[in-house]
Amino acid sequence: MRRLIASLALVVLAAPAAIAEESFYQKHFAPPCYARSYDAAHLAAHPLQRVTYFYVTGGDFGEPDTGAFIVDFGFLVKNSPDVFYGSASCDSTMDAAQCWAEGDAGTFTLEASGDGLRVGVGDHLTLEGNASFSPDLGRGGDDKVIILHPESPLACIVQ
């Protein structure tokens, strides 16, 4: 009987800790903006990279019980004045998220990387801008992994 009471007490004491554990979204979108701008030296060292600027910002928490949330994201590429931006629905575990860009525009993953986020571009990711479509970041370039850092919310207002 003492073991049963001790076991129940342990479960009751551990329950608030489990409930208080933060989701991927809560942990990583407290700074609401992650971005990176690549300078000329970096782009010269990576001539196949097309992305010159990339950002991700929290859109909507969505379904707290399921780990689903929405992000807004966008990027700039070499030789284009257009801003490519969209939204993505994401499903998360505690350590990462898989995201699907709206309109079948492609997929990417988000993972913690130090104090920032690692974006892993899927097999396909292309967005519509104001005047054109972006190149497909999933094919033919050096744009498959992008490391983002916490930034001011203003850094995610590129539109």
TIGU-967408 format. One record per atom (N, C-alpha, C): residue number from 0; z, y, x. Coordinates in nm, 4 decimals, always signed. Each point is the difference from the previous one (the first is absolute). Layout:
<bados>
(NUM (Z Y X))
...
</bados>
This chain:
<bados>
(0 (+0.0000 -0.1185 +0.0820))
(0 (+0.0000 +0.1185 -0.0820))
(0 (+0.0000 +0.1255 +0.0869))
(1 (+0.0779 +0.0011 +0.1094))
(1 (+0.0024 +0.1163 +0.0895))
(1 (-0.1375 +0.0247 +0.0600))
(2 (-0.0699 -0.1101 +0.0328))
(2 (-0.1348 +0.0158 +0.0568))
(2 (-0.0940 +0.0614 -0.1025))
(3 (+0.0090 -0.0394 -0.1231))
(3 (-0.0844 +0.0543 -0.1054))
(3 (+0.0268 +0.1492 -0.0175))
(4 (+0.1274 +0.0388 -0.0045))
(4 (+0.0357 +0.1416 -0.0143))
(4 (-0.0475 +0.0788 +0.1218))
(5 (+0.0185 -0.0549 +0.1193))
(5 (-0.0445 +0.0677 +0.1216))
(5 (-0.1526 +0.0153 -0.0005))
(6 (-0.0719 -0.1020 -0.0433))
(6 (-0.1466 +0.0060 -0.0065))
(6 (-0.0461 +0.1050 -0.0998))
(7 (+0.0633 +0.0036 -0.1170))
(7 (-0.0350 +0.0998 -0.1007))
(7 (+0.0290 +0.1412 +0.0490))
(8 (+0.1112 +0.0184 +0.0678))
(8 (+0.0350 +0.1309 +0.0536))
(8 (-0.1043 +0.0451 +0.1026))
(9 (-0.0467 -0.0917 +0.0829))
(9 (-0.1005 +0.0313 +0.1001))
(9 (-0.1311 +0.0426 -0.0667))
(10 (-0.0399 -0.0711 -0.1055))
(10 (-0.1219 +0.0344 -0.0733))
(10 (+0.0131 +0.1377 -0.0637))
(11 (+0.1119 +0.0284 -0.0618))
(11 (+0.0215 +0.1298 -0.0649))
(11 (+0.0005 +0.1128 +0.1020))
(12 (+0.0609 -0.0215 +0.1147))
(12 (+0.0041 +0.1036 +0.1030))
(12 (-0.1362 +0.0222 +0.0635))
(13 (-0.0802 -0.1035 +0.0124))
(13 (-0.1319 +0.0118 +0.0617))
(13 (-0.1024 +0.0596 -0.0954))
(14 (+0.0187 -0.0109 -0.1286))
(14 (-0.0983 +0.0458 -0.0981))
(14 (-0.0336 +0.1479 +0.0127))
(15 (+0.0973 +0.0915 +0.0135))
(15 (-0.0378 +0.1412 +0.0122))
(15 (-0.0859 +0.0273 +0.1223))
(16 (+0.0229 -0.0709 +0.1098))
(16 (-0.0813 +0.0202 +0.1194))
(16 (-0.1434 -0.0410 -0.0265))
(17 (-0.0196 -0.1100 -0.0712))
(17 (-0.1348 -0.0458 -0.0311))
(17 (-0.0700 +0.0978 -0.0937))
(18 (+0.0718 +0.0517 -0.0961))
(18 (-0.0580 +0.0951 -0.0939))
(18 (-0.0337 +0.1315 +0.0701))
(19 (+0.0810 +0.0412 +0.0956))
(19 (-0.0192 +0.1277 +0.0672))
(19 (-0.1094 -0.0044 +0.1058))
(20 (-0.0518 -0.1191 +0.0345))
(20 (-0.1027 -0.0102 +0.1020))
(20 (-0.1242 +0.0762 -0.0451))
(21 (-0.0518 +0.0839 +0.0886))
(21 (-0.1122 +0.0848 -0.0353))
(21 (-0.1322 -0.0750 +0.0088))
(22 (-0.0932 +0.0379 -0.0852))
(22 (-0.1337 -0.0576 +0.0033))
(22 (-0.0790 +0.0641 +0.1140))
(23 (-0.1169 -0.0551 +0.0297))
(23 (-0.0890 +0.0566 +0.1019))
(23 (-0.0295 +0.1465 -0.0332))
(24 (-0.0309 +0.0287 -0.1266))
(24 (-0.0315 +0.1361 -0.0420))
(24 (+0.1189 +0.0938 +0.0227))
(25 (+0.1187 -0.0428 -0.0412))
(25 (+0.1181 +0.0854 +0.0154))
(25 (+0.0311 +0.0253 +0.1467))
(26 (-0.0182 -0.0992 +0.0850))
(26 (+0.0291 +0.0145 +0.1426))
(26 (-0.1004 +0.0889 +0.0709))
(27 (-0.1272 -0.0135 -0.0358))
(27 (-0.1038 +0.0628 +0.0807))
(27 (-0.0671 +0.1203 -0.0627))
(28 (+0.0331 +0.0330 -0.1234))
(28 (-0.0590 +0.1190 -0.0580))
(28 (+0.1040 +0.1059 -0.0330))
(29 (+0.1163 -0.0062 +0.0685))
(29 (+0.0966 +0.1093 -0.0082))
(29 (-0.0603 +0.1224 +0.0687))
(30 (-0.0554 -0.0137 +0.1245))
(30 (-0.0886 +0.1080 +0.0424))
(30 (-0.1288 -0.0221 -0.0788))
(31 (-0.0380 +0.0915 -0.0850))
(31 (-0.1079 -0.0300 -0.0931))
(31 (-0.1392 +0.0001 +0.0609))
(32 (-0.0136 +0.0314 +0.1279))
(32 (-0.1332 +0.0109 +0.0590))
(32 (-0.0026 -0.0637 +0.1386))
(33 (-0.1012 -0.0808 +0.0233))
(33 (-0.0283 -0.0556 +0.1320))
(33 (-0.1433 +0.0369 +0.0331))
(34 (-0.0225 +0.0480 +0.1211))
(34 (-0.1349 +0.0441 +0.0356))
(34 (-0.0216 -0.0141 +0.1508))
(35 (-0.1275 +0.0084 +0.0373))
(35 (-0.0340 +0.0025 +0.1419))
(35 (-0.1337 +0.0691 +0.0165))
(36 (-0.0025 +0.0907 +0.0959))
(36 (-0.1221 +0.0681 +0.0386))
(36 (-0.0331 -0.0453 +0.1420))
(37 (-0.1229 -0.0425 +0.0205))
(37 (-0.0414 -0.0481 +0.1325))
(37 (-0.0657 +0.1136 +0.0765))
(38 (+0.0459 +0.0207 +0.1239))
(38 (-0.0566 +0.1073 +0.0818))
(38 (-0.1272 -0.0469 +0.0707))
(39 (-0.0685 +0.0940 +0.0632))
(39 (-0.1274 -0.0290 +0.0659))
(39 (+0.0160 -0.1053 +0.1102))
(40 (+0.1105 +0.0047 +0.0736))
(40 (+0.0216 -0.0968 +0.1081))
(40 (+0.0110 -0.1429 -0.0566))
(41 (+0.0737 -0.0162 -0.1095))
(41 (+0.0129 -0.1328 -0.0606))
(41 (-0.1362 -0.0484 -0.0507))
(42 (-0.0724 +0.0863 -0.0676))
(42 (-0.1297 -0.0384 -0.0546))
(42 (-0.1000 -0.0315 +0.1109))
(43 (+0.0076 +0.0711 +0.1132))
(43 (-0.0880 -0.0306 +0.1135))
(43 (+0.0328 -0.1363 +0.0596))
(44 (+0.1276 -0.0364 +0.0012))
(44 (+0.0418 -0.1301 +0.0531))
(44 (-0.0321 -0.1138 -0.0971))
(45 (-0.0247 +0.0333 -0.1271))
(45 (-0.0326 -0.0990 -0.1039))
(45 (-0.1285 +0.0442 -0.0706))
(46 (-0.1145 -0.0123 +0.0670))
(46 (-0.1247 +0.0550 -0.0560))
(46 (-0.0457 -0.0640 -0.1317))
(47 (+0.0453 -0.1201 -0.0310))
(47 (-0.0391 -0.0637 -0.1263))
(47 (+0.0892 +0.0395 -0.1169))
(48 (+0.1084 +0.0731 +0.0287))
(48 (+0.0886 +0.0448 -0.1078))
(48 (-0.0662 +0.1146 -0.0747))
(49 (-0.0018 -0.0117 -0.1326))
(49 (-0.0604 +0.1035 -0.0839))
(49 (+0.1037 +0.0911 -0.0630))
(50 (+0.1213 -0.0515 -0.0265))
(50 (+0.1045 +0.0778 -0.0664))
(50 (+0.0561 +0.1054 +0.0953))
(51 (+0.0047 +0.1248 -0.0471))
(51 (+0.0592 +0.1077 +0.0797))
(51 (+0.1356 +0.0437 -0.0562))
(52 (+0.0250 -0.0322 -0.1269))
(52 (+0.1257 +0.0354 -0.0657))
(52 (+0.0232 -0.0994 -0.1123))
(53 (+0.1250 -0.0436 -0.0172))
(53 (+0.0330 -0.0960 -0.1066))
(53 (+0.1383 +0.0352 -0.0510))
(54 (+0.0194 -0.0089 -0.1310))
(54 (+0.1323 +0.0236 -0.0577))
(54 (+0.0280 -0.0967 -0.1144))
(55 (+0.1285 -0.0251 -0.0232))
(55 (+0.0477 -0.0780 -0.1143))
(55 (+0.1230 +0.0711 -0.0532))
(56 (+0.0070 +0.0143 -0.1304))
(56 (+0.1165 +0.0631 -0.0615))
(56 (+0.0399 -0.0772 -0.1252))
(57 (+0.1279 +0.0039 -0.0310))
(57 (+0.0488 -0.0700 -0.1190))
(57 (-0.0599 +0.0595 -0.1255))
(58 (-0.0537 -0.0851 -0.0848))
(58 (-0.0583 +0.0465 -0.1251))
(58 (+0.0973 -0.0185 -0.1155))
(59 (+0.0321 -0.1244 -0.0281))
(59 (+0.0866 -0.0315 -0.1124))
(59 (+0.0701 -0.1305 +0.0311))
(60 (+0.1301 -0.0066 -0.0317))
(60 (+0.0761 -0.1210 +0.0318))
(60 (-0.0455 -0.1186 -0.0822))
(61 (-0.0478 +0.0211 -0.1199))
(61 (-0.0516 -0.1106 -0.0794))
(61 (+0.1078 -0.0885 -0.0581))
(62 (+0.0023 -0.1257 +0.0396))
(62 (+0.0888 -0.1015 -0.0556))
(62 (+0.1085 -0.0369 +0.1004))
(63 (+0.1184 +0.0613 -0.0053))
(63 (+0.1040 -0.0264 +0.0994))
(63 (+0.0399 -0.1469 +0.0109))
(64 (-0.0028 -0.0722 -0.1114))
(64 (+0.0419 -0.1402 +0.0040))
(64 (-0.1004 -0.0897 +0.0695))
(65 (-0.1261 +0.0397 +0.0041))
(65 (-0.1031 -0.0846 +0.0584))
(65 (-0.0397 +0.0417 +0.1402))
(66 (+0.0388 +0.1178 +0.0444))
(66 (-0.0420 +0.0498 +0.1312))
(66 (-0.1366 +0.0659 -0.0034))
(67 (-0.0563 +0.0218 -0.1185))
(67 (-0.1312 +0.0634 -0.0120))
(67 (+0.0146 +0.1519 +0.0037))
(68 (-0.0944 +0.0659 +0.0647))
(68 (-0.0007 +0.1464 +0.0050))
(68 (-0.1417 +0.0486 +0.0270))
(69 (-0.0194 +0.1294 -0.0091))
(69 (-0.1309 +0.0615 +0.0213))
(69 (+0.0116 +0.1002 +0.1142))
(70 (-0.1017 +0.0033 +0.0860))
(70 (-0.0074 +0.1013 +0.1053))
(70 (-0.1300 +0.0770 -0.0151))
(71 (+0.0025 +0.1224 +0.0473))
(71 (-0.1212 +0.0796 +0.0152))
(71 (-0.0303 +0.0003 +0.1489))
(72 (-0.1269 -0.0074 +0.0349))
(72 (-0.0362 -0.0024 +0.1412))
(72 (-0.1369 +0.0627 +0.0187))
(73 (-0.0301 +0.0342 +0.1220))
(73 (-0.1305 +0.0580 +0.0279))
(73 (-0.0243 +0.0081 +0.1486))
(74 (-0.1230 +0.0352 +0.0327))
(74 (-0.0355 +0.0107 +0.1414))
(74 (-0.1219 +0.0884 +0.0195))
(75 (-0.0174 +0.0431 +0.1236))
(75 (-0.1170 +0.0742 +0.0464))
(75 (-0.0681 -0.0879 +0.1039))
(76 (-0.1315 +0.0132 +0.0117))
(76 (-0.0735 -0.0764 +0.1003))
(76 (-0.0878 +0.0940 +0.0825))
(77 (-0.0399 -0.0474 +0.1172))
(77 (-0.0900 +0.0765 +0.0875))
(77 (-0.1285 +0.0357 -0.0743))
(78 (-0.0552 +0.1135 +0.0342))
(78 (-0.1318 +0.0428 -0.0485))
(78 (-0.0110 +0.0111 -0.1517))
(79 (+0.1096 +0.0255 -0.0675))
(79 (-0.0040 +0.0209 -0.1443))
(79 (+0.1003 +0.1076 -0.0385))
(80 (-0.0412 +0.0980 -0.0789))
(80 (+0.0942 +0.1017 -0.0463))
(80 (+0.0799 -0.0476 -0.1219))
(81 (-0.0363 -0.1159 -0.0538))
(81 (+0.0610 -0.0499 -0.1230))
(81 (+0.1411 -0.0531 +0.0234))
(82 (+0.0841 +0.0136 -0.1021))
(82 (+0.1330 -0.0605 -0.0035))
(82 (-0.0102 -0.1205 -0.0927))
(83 (+0.0388 -0.1165 +0.0496))
(83 (-0.0044 -0.1226 -0.0778))
(83 (+0.1418 -0.0331 -0.0426))
(84 (+0.0234 -0.0123 -0.1299))
(84 (+0.1365 -0.0225 -0.0471))
(84 (-0.0006 -0.0844 -0.1264))
(85 (+0.1146 -0.0652 -0.0233))
(85 (+0.0140 -0.0834 -0.1179))
(85 (+0.1435 -0.0441 -0.0181))
(86 (+0.0192 -0.0914 -0.0922))
(86 (+0.1311 -0.0582 -0.0271))
(86 (-0.0103 -0.1502 +0.0164))
(87 (+0.1137 -0.0627 +0.0237))
(87 (+0.0026 -0.1454 +0.0139))
(87 (+0.1255 -0.0542 -0.0668))
(88 (-0.0142 -0.1150 -0.0620))
(88 (+0.1131 -0.0731 -0.0562))
(88 (+0.0477 -0.0979 +0.1063))
(89 (+0.1309 -0.0031 +0.0212))
(89 (+0.0554 -0.0832 +0.1065))
(89 (+0.1069 -0.0939 -0.0548))
(90 (+0.0046 -0.1196 +0.0546))
(90 (+0.1067 -0.0963 -0.0260))
(90 (+0.0723 -0.0195 +0.1318))
(91 (+0.1323 +0.0003 -0.0043))
(91 (+0.0732 -0.0052 +0.1258))
(91 (+0.1028 -0.1111 +0.0050))
(92 (+0.0305 -0.0349 +0.1241))
(92 (+0.1166 -0.0806 +0.0316))
(92 (+0.0968 +0.0993 +0.0629))
(93 (+0.1048 -0.0460 +0.0627))
(93 (+0.0925 +0.0936 +0.0645))
(93 (-0.0604 +0.0620 +0.1262))
(94 (-0.0977 -0.0679 +0.0621))
(94 (-0.0502 +0.0434 +0.1299))
(94 (-0.1416 +0.0551 +0.0000))
(95 (-0.0741 -0.0210 -0.1055))
(95 (-0.1407 +0.0402 +0.0010))
(95 (-0.0514 +0.0168 -0.1420))
(96 (-0.1214 +0.0527 -0.0088))
(96 (-0.0641 +0.0161 -0.1303))
(96 (-0.1488 -0.0292 +0.0138))
(97 (-0.0550 -0.0624 -0.1010))
(97 (-0.1446 -0.0220 -0.0110))
(97 (-0.0497 +0.0980 -0.1048))
(98 (-0.1043 +0.0766 +0.0336))
(98 (-0.0488 +0.1047 -0.0891))
(98 (-0.1475 -0.0189 -0.0331))
(99 (-0.0347 +0.0310 -0.1261))
(99 (-0.1353 -0.0089 -0.0498))
(99 (-0.0422 +0.1390 -0.0449))
(100 (-0.1015 +0.0557 +0.0658))
(100 (-0.0486 +0.1333 -0.0356))
(100 (-0.0702 -0.0049 -0.1353))
(101 (+0.0201 +0.1060 -0.0788))
(101 (-0.0590 +0.0059 -0.1335))
(101 (-0.1519 -0.0106 +0.0070))
(102 (-0.0578 -0.0513 -0.1079))
(102 (-0.1451 -0.0098 -0.0085))
(102 (-0.0611 -0.1030 +0.0933))
(103 (+0.0735 -0.1052 +0.0332))
(103 (-0.0484 -0.1036 +0.0926))
(103 (-0.0460 +0.0584 +0.1326))
(104 (+0.0688 +0.1041 +0.0455))
(104 (-0.0386 +0.0674 +0.1242))
(104 (+0.0476 -0.0741 +0.1246))
(105 (+0.0834 -0.1032 -0.0163))
(105 (+0.0425 -0.0784 +0.1147))
(105 (+0.1501 -0.0192 +0.0052))
(106 (+0.0453 -0.0563 +0.1111))
(106 (+0.1412 -0.0343 +0.0155))
(106 (+0.0525 +0.0452 +0.1352))
(107 (+0.1334 +0.0123 +0.0053))
(107 (+0.0686 +0.0249 +0.1260))
(107 (+0.1444 -0.0449 -0.0145))
(108 (+0.0649 -0.0182 +0.1136))
(108 (+0.1415 -0.0343 +0.0008))
(108 (+0.0781 +0.1156 +0.0591))
(109 (+0.1270 +0.0082 -0.0359))
(109 (+0.0934 +0.0959 +0.0586))
(109 (+0.1169 -0.0794 +0.0562))
(110 (+0.0361 +0.0289 +0.1254))
(110 (+0.1150 -0.0636 +0.0630))
(110 (+0.0782 +0.1062 +0.0755))
(111 (+0.1298 -0.0210 +0.0120))
(111 (+0.0819 +0.0916 +0.0791))
(111 (-0.0448 -0.0075 +0.1459))
(112 (-0.0010 +0.1156 +0.0659))
(112 (-0.0351 +0.0085 +0.1419))
(112 (+0.0856 +0.1105 +0.0610))
(113 (+0.1142 -0.0367 +0.0566))
(113 (+0.0943 +0.1008 +0.0481))
(113 (+0.0453 +0.0839 -0.1176))
(114 (-0.0122 +0.1320 +0.0114))
(114 (+0.0365 +0.0870 -0.1127))
(114 (-0.1198 +0.0297 -0.0892))
(115 (-0.1133 -0.0644 +0.0281))
(115 (-0.1213 +0.0246 -0.0762))
(115 (-0.0496 -0.1229 -0.0731))
(116 (-0.1291 +0.0013 -0.0283))
(116 (-0.0653 -0.1101 -0.0695))
(116 (-0.1239 -0.0440 +0.0761))
(117 (-0.0237 -0.1299 -0.0029))
(117 (-0.1231 -0.0578 +0.0547))
(117 (-0.0903 -0.0318 -0.1184))
(118 (-0.1187 +0.0573 -0.0015))
(118 (-0.0994 -0.0286 -0.1023))
(118 (-0.0956 -0.1031 +0.0583))
(119 (-0.0135 -0.1122 -0.0670))
(119 (-0.0966 -0.1017 +0.0395))
(119 (-0.1118 -0.0031 -0.1024))
(120 (-0.1184 +0.0415 +0.0413))
(120 (-0.1140 +0.0061 -0.0909))
(120 (-0.0512 -0.1411 -0.0251))
(121 (-0.0277 -0.0318 -0.1266))
(121 (-0.0519 -0.1313 -0.0366))
(121 (-0.1472 -0.0148 +0.0356))
(122 (-0.0646 -0.0996 -0.0585))
(122 (-0.1409 -0.0267 +0.0286))
(122 (-0.0920 +0.1102 -0.0502))
(123 (+0.0518 +0.0825 -0.0907))
(123 (-0.0831 +0.1046 -0.0613))
(123 (+0.0907 +0.1164 -0.0404))
(124 (-0.0382 +0.1223 +0.0348))
(124 (+0.0697 +0.1195 -0.0484))
(124 (-0.0951 +0.1184 +0.0116))
(125 (-0.0474 +0.0465 -0.1119))
(125 (-0.0882 +0.1162 -0.0035))
(125 (+0.0387 +0.0861 -0.1197))
(126 (+0.0018 +0.1296 +0.0186))
(126 (+0.0402 +0.0922 -0.1061))
(126 (-0.1096 +0.1022 -0.0269))
(127 (+0.0050 +0.0539 -0.1196))
(127 (-0.0935 +0.1053 -0.0376))
(127 (+0.0613 +0.1347 +0.0334))
(128 (-0.0805 +0.0860 +0.0560))
(128 (+0.0404 +0.1380 +0.0252))
(128 (-0.0680 +0.0909 -0.1002))
(129 (+0.0011 +0.1293 +0.0267))
(129 (-0.0632 +0.0951 -0.0919))
(129 (-0.1522 -0.0073 +0.0039))
(130 (-0.0566 -0.0341 +0.1177))
(130 (-0.1450 +0.0006 +0.0130))
(130 (-0.0596 -0.1340 +0.0422))
(131 (+0.0829 -0.0950 +0.0437))
(131 (-0.0542 -0.1257 +0.0513))
(131 (+0.1071 -0.1091 -0.0032))
(132 (-0.0390 -0.1181 +0.0449))
(132 (+0.0943 -0.1099 +0.0164))
(132 (+0.0347 -0.0127 +0.1482))
(133 (+0.1204 -0.0441 +0.0265))
(133 (+0.0424 -0.0202 +0.1386))
(133 (-0.0675 -0.1235 +0.0569))
(134 (-0.0031 -0.0084 +0.1337))
(134 (-0.0404 -0.1280 +0.0573))
(134 (+0.1049 -0.1047 -0.0375))
(135 (-0.0377 -0.1256 +0.0027))
(135 (+0.0922 -0.1092 -0.0306))
(135 (+0.0901 -0.0226 +0.1214))
(136 (+0.1272 +0.0382 -0.0117))
(136 (+0.0921 -0.0115 +0.1134))
(136 (+0.0290 -0.1448 +0.0379))
(137 (-0.0301 -0.0933 -0.0878))
(137 (+0.0233 -0.1410 +0.0281))
(137 (-0.1107 -0.0645 +0.0819))
(138 (-0.1097 +0.0728 +0.0208))
(138 (-0.1158 -0.0577 +0.0687))
(138 (-0.0556 +0.0960 +0.1047))
(139 (-0.0349 -0.0568 +0.1130))
(139 (-0.0813 +0.0701 +0.0988))
(139 (+0.0618 +0.1159 +0.0751))
(140 (+0.1292 +0.0100 +0.0081))
(140 (+0.0594 +0.1088 +0.0765))
(140 (+0.1314 -0.0431 +0.0603))
(141 (+0.0725 +0.0956 +0.0511))
(141 (+0.1317 -0.0248 +0.0606))
(141 (+0.1060 +0.0678 -0.0863))
(142 (-0.0017 -0.0330 -0.1301))
(142 (+0.0878 +0.0663 -0.0960))
(142 (+0.0889 -0.0986 -0.0754))
(143 (+0.0208 -0.1182 +0.0533))
(143 (+0.0725 -0.1046 -0.0725))
(143 (+0.1510 +0.0201 -0.0008))
(144 (+0.0553 +0.0681 +0.1009))
(144 (+0.1443 +0.0233 +0.0076))
(144 (+0.0231 +0.1483 +0.0260))
(145 (+0.0842 +0.0605 -0.0835))
(145 (+0.0310 +0.1418 +0.0133))
(145 (+0.1520 +0.0142 -0.0074))
(146 (+0.0585 +0.0602 +0.1020))
(146 (+0.1443 +0.0226 +0.0034))
(146 (+0.0263 +0.1431 -0.0481))
(147 (+0.0808 +0.0119 -0.1057))
(147 (+0.0323 +0.1304 -0.0581))
(147 (+0.1439 +0.0374 +0.0312))
(148 (+0.0268 +0.1293 +0.0028))
(148 (+0.1338 +0.0508 +0.0301))
(148 (+0.0489 +0.0871 -0.1159))
(149 (+0.1324 +0.0097 -0.0197))
(149 (+0.0518 +0.0886 -0.1051))
(149 (-0.0431 +0.1446 +0.0258))
(150 (-0.0434 +0.0655 -0.1043))
(150 (-0.0465 +0.1385 +0.0101))
(150 (+0.0526 +0.0804 -0.1173))
(151 (-0.0190 +0.1286 +0.0078))
(151 (+0.0318 +0.0887 -0.1114))
(151 (-0.0879 -0.0386 -0.1194))
(152 (+0.0510 +0.0146 -0.1216))
(152 (-0.0839 -0.0299 -0.1177))
(152 (-0.1328 +0.0761 +0.0000))
(153 (-0.0052 +0.1143 +0.0651))
(153 (-0.1243 +0.0784 +0.0050))
(153 (-0.1102 -0.0739 +0.0744))
(154 (+0.0363 -0.0895 +0.0918))
(154 (-0.0999 -0.0754 +0.0751))
(154 (-0.0765 -0.0981 -0.0882))
(155 (+0.0517 -0.0292 -0.1171))
(155 (-0.0656 -0.0929 -0.0917))
(155 (-0.0732 +0.0701 -0.1123))
(156 (-0.0187 +0.1303 +0.0129))
(156 (-0.0785 +0.0752 -0.0977))
(156 (-0.1273 +0.0432 +0.0710))
(157 (-0.0948 -0.0903 +0.0076))
(157 (-0.1234 +0.0249 +0.0737))
(157 (-0.1144 +0.0318 -0.0938))
(158 (+0.0149 -0.0361 -0.1274))
(158 (-0.1074 +0.0180 -0.0963))
(158 (-0.0314 +0.1449 -0.0120))
</bados>
